[in-house]
Amino acid sequence: MQIETLPGVGAEITGVDLNKLTDAEFDAIRQAYADHGVIFFRDQDLTEDDHIAFAERWAPINVNRFFAAHPDYPQIAMVAKEKEQKDNIGGGWHTDHSYDQEPAMGSILVARVLPESGGDTMFASMYRAYETLDEATRTEIENLRAVHSAKHVFGTGENTYYKTTDAGGNRIGNAAAADVLTDVTHPVVITHPLSGKKALYVNPAFTVGIAGMDEEAGKELLTRLFAHAMDKGNAYRFQWQPGSVAFWDNRSTWHWALNDYHGHRRIMHRITLDGCALN
């Protein structure tokens, strides 16, 4: 098994079969996941049952309440875009489930149907984003907590993603659950529960304010942090191929699914894993 560190964020792991992992291989993969935030595999042959078995080796499965589920495997969320559809799912920088009191640990995405070209996924390191902040900003945000919400994305309001895209109602649903979901706060800077490293924990999709700050000041600070985290030096663009698998940590990375394959199908299977409270 070889582990290659990638520029910006992540590692690609080759020479391994996810269906036949030894305990030593699993331990090495777990360490790479903690260290790099996202790990990639090529040339895998995972059935849906294999996908579930690999996920359950890590943590209990978190069934997403907003995504359409696989018709035969409710543990698997369908991240799909058909030829005639305009909007994709995940088309902007974000991290999954930050709106939960205990955010999801990570997600394992398996490519099922790919367009001939396009459909790459961008990833960004929030370890690196924190490490490259200037000292004054680090001091400014050290003890702050940010507010995270799902209402403006998955809820029934007029300007939500659910209401304004063709993903709403079919690929994305259960909007009433988002309407009643209580907003939560998490530290702006977390100590990662696996690696022990510090990471910036805000994201443009679900972070809506800073606790204890007025709206304008909170937005100004978040805008600065988002712009810093979006630096190209923090990022890696992953090109999908048949048999590709990506496994990212929601506590130390962002991701963004590029929507540049109009008129073509892209079908991905995602399993999300339970996490823990963040400090």
N, C-alpha and C positions, 0 to 999 in steps of 0.2 A: 504494500500500500504506500502511495506517495501523496504528500500534502504540499501543494504549491501555493504560496502566498500570492495573492493578486494585488494589483495596484489599487490604491484607494480603500478598498474594503474586501474582505472575504478570502476564501481559500477554495481551490479545486482539489478534490480528492479522487485519485484514480487507482486502478489496480485492486478494486474491491467490489464484491457482490453484496448488495444490501440484503439479499435473501439468505445469505450464508455467513453472516458476521460472527467471528469469534469474539469472546469476551475482551481480548486484548485489542482487537480492531475497534470494537465499540467504545472502549475507554479512550482510545486515541482520537476517535471521531468526536466524542463528547468534549475532549479538551480543545480540539480545533474549533468546535462550535462556540465554546466559551471565549476563546482567545480572539476569534475573527468576526464573530457576529453573524456571519452567513457562510454556509458551505454548499458547494455544488458537486454534483455527481453526473457522470456521463454513462451512456450505454447500459442503463439499468433496464431490467425486464420485470416490472412490478405489476401484478394484478391488483385489483382493488383490495382483495384480502391481504396481499403482501404489504400494500401501502398502510393498511390499518395495523397490521402486526408490527411493522417497523415503528409506527407512531406510538403504539402502546408500550413499546420498550422504553420510551422516554418519559411519558407522563400520561395521565388520563386525558382522553380526548374531550375538547371543548366544542360542542356543536353550536355553530354560529346561528343566532336567532334571526338574522336578516337575509342571509343568502339562501337561494334555492338549493335543496339537498339533492344528492344523487338519488334516483328513483328506487334503487335497490340497496343502497348503502347510506343510511342517514348520517353516518359519521363524516361523510365526504361532502364538502361544499362544492358546488359547480361554479367555476369561474369561466364563464362562457360568453362568446360573442359570435353570432351567426352572420352569414354573408350579408343579409339585408339590414342588420342592425348598425346603428351609428355610434353609440356610446359604449365604451368598454367599462369594466369594473376595475377600480384601483388606478384610474388615470390621473394621478397627481401624487406628490410626495405625501406619505402618511406612514403610520405604523398601526397595526391592527389592535383593536380592543383596548386602546388606552382609555376609553370611556368606561371601562369596568373597574370596580373597586380592587379587584385582583387581576391585572391585565394578563392576557394570554402570554405564555412563555414564548411560543414561536409557532410557525406554520411550515408544513411540508407540502410543497407544490410539485405535482407530477404532470409533465406534458403528455396530453393524449392526442390532440389534433392541432397541428401547427400550420400557419400560413406559409407560403413559399418563401416569403421574406417579410421582415418586420416582426413586431410583437415581442421585442426584447424587453427585459425588465431592468430598470436602474435600481441600484442599492447604494446607500450612503451610511457611513460609519458615524455613530453618535459617540463612540469612544474618541475618535479623532476630532470630531467637532468640539468636544469638551477640551481635549488636550491643546487645541490650537487657539482657544480663546485667550484674549489678553488678560492680564492679571486683574485689572480693574473690573472687567465684566465678570470674571470668576467670583470676585468678592461680592459684587452686586447681587448675584443670583444664588449665592451659597445656601441661604436658608429660606428661599422662596418656594412657594407651592403654586402650581398651575392648575387651572380649571379645565377639565376635559368633558366633552359632551357628544352625544350621538344624535341629538334632536334635529340639528340643522342639516344633517346628512341623510339619515334614514327615516325621519319623522314625516308627518303629514302636512307640514307648513308649505306655503305657496312656493318658496324658493329653495326647497330641499333637493338633494340629488334624486331622491325617490320621485319627486313631482316633476322635475325639469329634464329628466333624461329618459331614454327609451328602455333603460334597465329597470325602472320602477314598475312594480306590479307583477313582473314575470321572473326576472332574474334576482331582483331585490324585493323583499316584501316585509310583512309584519310591522308596518310603520307605526301602528298604535302602540307597540311595545317600546319603540324609541321615544314616543311622546311622553310616556310616564317614567322613563328611565331617569333616575336622579343623577345630576351632574356630580362628578367626583373631583377630588384634588390629589395630585401626586407631586413629590418633590421635583423641582426643575432640574436638579442634578441628583441622580441616584447612584448608589453603590451597587454594582451589578451583583445579583445573588449567586451567580456561578463563578465569575472571574475575579470579583472583588475590585474591579476597576471602576472608575467614575465615568458616567455617561450623561450626556445631555438628554433629558426626557421631556421634550415638547415636540409637537409635529403640526404642520399646517392644516391638516384635515380636521382633527378633533380637539386641538387645544384652543380654547376660546378666550382665555383671560388669565390674569395673575391674581391669586387670592390676596385680598387686602389692598389692591391697587385700584384706582379708578379706571374706567374702561379705556380711556384714551392713553394713559400712561402704560397700562398693561399691553395694549396693542402695539405701542411703539417699541416696547422691549421685545415682544415676541417677533415683531418684524425684523429687528436686528439679529435675533438669535436664528430665525429661519434663514435669513440671507447668508449668515456665516455658515450654517450647517449645509447649505446647498452648494458650497464651493466644490468645484470639480475635483479638487485634490482629495475629497472625502469619498468619492463615488467610483463605482464600477458598473459597466453595462454588460449584462449577461445575455448572451445569444443562445436561445433555445434550439435544441436539436431533438429528434426522436430519441427517447430514452433518458432525457435530462431530468434531473431532480434538483430543486433548490430548497434548502432548509434554513430559514432565517430566524434570528432572535428578535422579537419585538421590543425588547428592552434596550437594545444597543444598535439598532439599525432603523432606517427608513427604507421604503421601496416605492416604485412608481412603474406601473405597467404602461408601456408606450402604445398609443392607439394609432398606428401607422400602417394598417393592413386592411383598409376598407374593401369590402367585397369578398373577403376571405373569412373562413372559419378559424377560430382559435378556442380550443376546449382544454381546460386545465382542471385537475382535481386537487382540492386543497383540504388538508386536515390541520386543524388548529389544536394546540395543546394547552392544558391548564397551566396557569402561572401562580404567582404569589403576590402578596402585598409588597410594595416597593418602598425602600427607605434610602 
